[in-house]
Amino acid sequence: MGRIGIIDWGIGGIGVYRRLKEKFPLAAVTYFSDTGFTPYGKTTRRELASRLNDVLRFLEGRGVTQVVIGCNAASTVVEELRTGSLEVSGVIAPAIELAAKLKPTSLGMIAGRRTVVSGVYRRGLAARNIGVAQRIAQPLSGFIEGGDIDSAALHAEAKHILAPLKKCSHILLACTHYPAISGLLAKYVSPETKLIDPADAVVSKLSIEKSTQTNVDIFLTTGNAREMRRAAKAAWNIELRSAGNVRDI
């Protein structure tokens, strides 16, 4: 069985990794955190696609056969990538499909600026006759990326961002960082509001063969491996003992 790659700018995709390992504990995963590069949400589409293509080739050369782009901002350019022999999927299509299945009476969404401005969720949901009230929640991922999941400043930001959505029947968490603080977010919406974490839907789209051998997972970052380990422990309660640095791709 080939290795599964998960790409994110930071530790948000660790939530997808966690769900993947819960369902398929013997799957071999290579997780790639690109914090040494410009934040994906701040690049041009061309720059982002070019960078992701470089990362895809890097992972392909290390035994990866299929890749999840575990980042909503990066998933906005999935169709522009040169995938070659790799199976590449993003997080947006499964999230839209899941939201539609839940038949929300009123749907809210929080996401990074690039994801909201792209209109990809609005269009995808509109095609299914579902309207969505979107809020840019950029600061939240920054807190989580730094390992902060419960500070007063984070609570204040979450309360402000969610205020216009607090009575929605469902709120889609359209950034893979956000499920790390789902308990905190739930405090600032109606008790009846359901928060939608698309991680299971993303994992369900993967083609994973059964394996009888335990495989070693690999965690790589173009940024600071020590900070990656610290933040992953704080946000997701996962020990990334094998996390290492990548200097060039």
Sequence and secondary structure as in RCSB ss.txt:
>XXXX:A:sequence
MGRIGIIDWGIGGIGVYRRLKEKFPLAAVTYFSDTGFTPYGKTTRRELASRLNDVLRFLEGRGVTQVVIGCNAAS
TVVEELRTGSLEVSGVIAPAIELAAKLKPTSLGMIAGRRTVVSGVYRRGLAARNIGVAQRIAQPLSGFIEGGDID
SAALHAEAKHILAPLKKCSHILLACTHYPAISGLLAKYVSPETKLIDPADAVVSKLSIEKSTQTNVDIFLTTGNA
REMRRAAKAAWNIELRSAGNVRDI
>XXXX:A:secstr
  EEEEEESSSTTHHHHHHHHHH TT  EEEEE TTS  GGGS HHHHHHHHHHHHHHHHTTTEEEEEE  HHHH
TTGGGS  TTSEEE SHHHHHHHHHHT  SSEEEEE HHHHHHTHHHHHHHTTT   EEEE HHHHHHHHTT SS
 HHHHHHHHHHHGGGTT SEEEEESTTGGGGHHHHHTTS TT EEE THHHHHHTS     SS    EEEESS H
HHHHHHHHHHH    TT EE    
